[in-house]
């Protein structure tokens, strides 16, 4: 039993108008769709058929047409078909081809083994020896003199083992450079002491164009620019 609602105060304002109306949804849409489908098709003994079509019986074949149909005869073993391997004729042909191929290969190998029958033997034949008269008539080639290799430090380079007036001039110029060739001799021989003095001069004055301890063009220009000419 429902409980009666409490009395409400009367509404003094304007009446409320509905803005949306709800109604039950139709649930028989599927049933209506099936009904329309059944109306579109008709019933037949074998099932449903689309309306607008009819069944047509196929005509029977004309009388005597079966007499024209012939059955293919079965294959016999005498014909050679249906056997597991090739027939006698095919096997004889294969044996004949193999014999001919073996004969051709044998003749070709024999021709290659025969000496003096191919061009390879001609190419490997030894050359004839020259006779005594031919060797005497041939002029003897004159060896070309090999020019001396240029010194990488320039022409006029002096190194350890050299002797002469140029070495003496080098020693006298080094004596004028402080502490480079102290108490050195002027014997005119490029000894290890002079080599160490030249290397010391190159190191102190930053000369890098020549080999260490070798009096080359760069070392000569640097030394001559720092010393006066040697009096004769």
C-alpha positions as CSV (number, residue, x, y, z in Angstrom):
1,X,0.0,0.0,0.0
2,X,1.5,3.3,-1.1
3,X,2.0,6.1,1.3
4,X,0.1,9.3,0.3
5,X,2.4,12.1,-0.6
6,X,2.5,15.1,1.6
7,X,0.4,18.0,0.4
8,X,2.4,20.7,-1.4
9,X,1.9,24.4,-1.5
10,X,0.1,25.7,-4.6
11,X,2.4,27.1,-7.3
12,X,1.7,30.8,-7.8
13,X,3.9,31.3,-10.8
14,X,3.2,30.6,-14.5
15,X,2.4,27.0,-15.5
16,X,5.3,24.8,-16.5
17,X,5.2,23.6,-20.1
18,X,6.9,20.2,-21.0
19,X,10.0,20.5,-23.2
20,X,10.5,16.8,-24.0
21,X,7.9,14.0,-24.2
22,X,9.0,10.4,-23.6
23,X,7.2,7.5,-25.2
24,X,7.8,3.8,-25.2
25,X,10.2,2.5,-27.9
26,X,8.8,0.2,-30.5
27,X,10.1,-3.3,-30.0
28,X,8.3,-4.9,-32.9
29,X,10.7,-3.4,-35.6
30,X,12.3,-6.8,-36.2
31,X,9.0,-8.5,-36.5
32,X,7.9,-5.9,-39.0
33,X,11.1,-6.4,-41.0
34,X,10.6,-10.2,-41.1
35,X,7.0,-9.7,-42.3
36,X,8.2,-7.5,-45.1
37,X,10.8,-10.1,-46.1
38,X,8.2,-12.8,-46.2
39,X,6.0,-10.7,-48.4
40,X,8.9,-10.2,-50.9
41,X,9.5,-13.9,-51.3
42,X,7.1,-16.7,-52.2
43,X,6.9,-20.2,-50.9
44,X,7.8,-23.3,-53.1
45,X,8.1,-27.0,-52.4
46,X,11.9,-26.8,-52.3
47,X,12.1,-23.7,-50.2
48,X,11.8,-20.0,-50.6
49,X,12.2,-18.4,-54.0
50,X,12.3,-14.7,-54.8
51,X,9.1,-13.3,-56.2
52,X,9.3,-12.7,-59.9
53,X,11.1,-16.0,-60.8
54,X,9.7,-19.4,-61.7
55,X,11.1,-22.9,-61.8
56,X,11.8,-24.2,-65.3
57,X,12.2,-28.0,-65.9
58,X,15.3,-28.9,-68.0
59,X,14.5,-30.7,-71.3
60,X,15.4,-34.3,-71.7
61,X,18.2,-35.3,-74.1
62,X,17.0,-36.2,-77.6
63,X,16.4,-39.9,-78.4
64,X,19.4,-41.7,-79.8
65,X,22.0,-39.2,-78.4
66,X,23.4,-41.8,-76.0
67,X,24.4,-43.9,-79.1
68,X,26.9,-41.2,-80.1
69,X,28.7,-41.4,-76.8
70,X,31.6,-44.0,-76.9
71,X,33.6,-45.2,-73.9
72,X,37.3,-44.9,-74.2
73,X,38.9,-48.4,-74.4
74,X,41.2,-49.4,-71.5
75,X,45.0,-49.2,-72.0
76,X,46.7,-52.5,-72.7
77,X,50.1,-53.6,-71.6
78,X,51.1,-54.2,-75.3
79,X,50.9,-50.5,-76.0
80,X,53.7,-49.7,-73.5
81,X,51.8,-47.1,-71.5
82,X,51.0,-47.5,-67.9
83,X,54.2,-49.4,-67.1
84,X,56.5,-48.6,-64.2
85,X,59.5,-47.8,-66.6
86,X,60.2,-46.9,-70.2
87,X,59.5,-49.2,-73.1
88,X,62.1,-51.4,-74.8
89,X,62.5,-49.0,-77.7
90,X,63.2,-46.0,-75.4
91,X,65.8,-48.0,-73.4
92,X,67.6,-49.0,-76.6
93,X,67.7,-45.4,-77.8
94,X,69.2,-44.3,-74.4
95,X,71.9,-47.0,-74.5
96,X,72.8,-45.9,-78.1
97,X,73.1,-42.2,-77.1
98,X,75.3,-43.2,-74.1
99,X,77.7,-45.2,-76.3
100,X,78.0,-42.4,-78.8
101,X,78.8,-39.9,-76.1
102,X,81.4,-42.1,-74.5
103,X,83.1,-42.6,-77.9
104,X,83.2,-38.8,-78.6
105,X,84.7,-38.1,-75.2
106,X,87.3,-40.8,-75.7
107,X,88.4,-39.5,-79.1
108,X,88.6,-36.0,-77.7
109,X,90.8,-37.0,-74.8
110,X,93.2,-38.9,-77.1
111,X,93.5,-35.9,-79.4
112,X,94.5,-33.7,-76.4
113,X,97.1,-36.2,-75.2
114,X,98.9,-36.5,-78.5
115,X,102.2,-34.5,-78.5
116,X,102.7,-31.8,-81.1
117,X,99.1,-31.8,-82.3
118,X,97.8,-28.7,-80.4
119,X,98.9,-25.1,-80.2
120,X,100.0,-25.4,-76.6
121,X,103.0,-27.6,-77.7
122,X,104.1,-24.9,-80.2
123,X,104.1,-22.3,-77.5
124,X,106.2,-24.3,-75.1
125,X,108.8,-25.4,-77.6
126,X,112.4,-24.5,-76.6
127,X,114.0,-21.6,-78.4
128,X,117.0,-22.3,-80.6
129,X,120.4,-21.7,-79.0
130,X,122.4,-18.9,-80.5
131,X,125.5,-19.9,-82.4
132,X,129.0,-18.7,-81.7
133,X,129.1,-16.4,-84.7
134,X,125.8,-14.7,-83.8
135,X,127.0,-14.1,-80.2
136,X,130.3,-12.6,-81.5
137,X,128.5,-10.3,-83.9
138,X,126.1,-8.9,-81.3
139,X,127.5,-5.7,-79.7
140,X,128.0,-5.6,-76.0
141,X,125.7,-3.0,-74.4
142,X,127.5,-0.2,-72.6
143,X,126.3,0.3,-69.1
144,X,124.8,3.7,-68.5
145,X,126.5,5.6,-65.6
146,X,124.3,6.3,-62.7
147,X,124.3,9.9,-61.7
148,X,125.2,10.6,-58.1
149,X,122.3,11.0,-55.7
150,X,121.6,14.6,-54.8
151,X,122.3,15.4,-51.1
152,X,119.0,16.1,-49.4
153,X,120.7,18.9,-47.4
154,X,121.8,20.7,-50.5
155,X,125.0,21.0,-52.5
156,X,128.3,21.6,-50.6
157,X,127.0,19.8,-47.5
158,X,129.6,18.8,-45.0
159,X,129.2,15.9,-42.6
160,X,131.3,13.7,-40.3
161,X,134.3,12.3,-42.1
162,X,134.8,15.2,-44.5
163,X,138.2,17.1,-44.7
164,X,139.5,20.2,-46.4
165,X,139.5,23.9,-46.3
166,X,135.7,24.2,-46.1
167,X,135.8,22.2,-42.8
168,X,138.5,24.6,-41.5
169,X,136.3,27.6,-42.3
170,X,133.4,26.0,-40.5
171,X,135.5,25.4,-37.4
172,X,136.7,29.0,-37.4
173,X,133.2,30.4,-37.7
174,X,131.9,28.2,-34.9
175,X,134.7,29.5,-32.6
176,X,133.1,33.0,-33.0
177,X,129.8,31.8,-31.6
178,X,129.9,31.8,-27.8
179,X,130.0,28.4,-26.1
180,X,129.2,26.4,-29.2
181,X,132.6,25.2,-30.2
182,X,134.7,26.2,-27.1
183,X,138.4,25.3,-27.4
184,X,137.7,23.5,-30.6
185,X,140.5,22.8,-33.1
186,X,140.8,24.0,-36.7
187,X,142.4,20.9,-38.1
188,X,140.2,20.7,-41.1
189,X,138.8,17.3,-40.1
190,X,135.0,16.8,-39.5
191,X,135.3,14.7,-36.3
192,X,132.6,13.8,-33.7
193,X,133.5,17.0,-31.7
194,X,132.7,19.2,-34.7
195,X,129.5,17.2,-35.3
196,X,128.3,17.8,-31.7
197,X,129.2,21.6,-32.1
198,X,127.1,21.8,-35.3
199,X,124.2,20.0,-33.6
200,X,124.4,22.4,-30.7
201,X,124.3,25.4,-33.0
202,X,121.3,24.1,-34.8
203,X,119.5,23.5,-31.5
204,X,120.2,26.8,-29.9
205,X,119.3,28.9,-33.0
206,X,116.3,26.8,-34.1
207,X,117.7,25.6,-37.4
208,X,115.5,22.7,-38.7
209,X,116.2,22.5,-42.4
210,X,119.3,20.2,-42.2
211,X,120.0,16.9,-40.5
212,X,121.2,17.1,-37.0
213,X,125.0,17.6,-36.9
214,X,125.2,18.1,-40.7
215,X,126.4,21.4,-42.1
216,X,123.9,21.9,-44.9
217,X,122.5,24.9,-46.7
218,X,120.2,26.1,-43.9
219,X,122.9,25.8,-41.3
220,X,125.5,27.5,-43.6
221,X,123.2,30.5,-44.2
222,X,122.5,30.9,-40.4
223,X,126.2,30.6,-39.5
224,X,127.4,33.0,-42.2
225,X,124.8,35.6,-41.3
226,X,126.1,35.6,-37.7
227,X,129.8,35.6,-38.4
228,X,132.1,37.8,-40.5
229,X,134.0,36.3,-43.5
230,X,137.1,34.3,-42.6
231,X,140.3,36.1,-43.7
232,X,142.6,34.2,-46.0
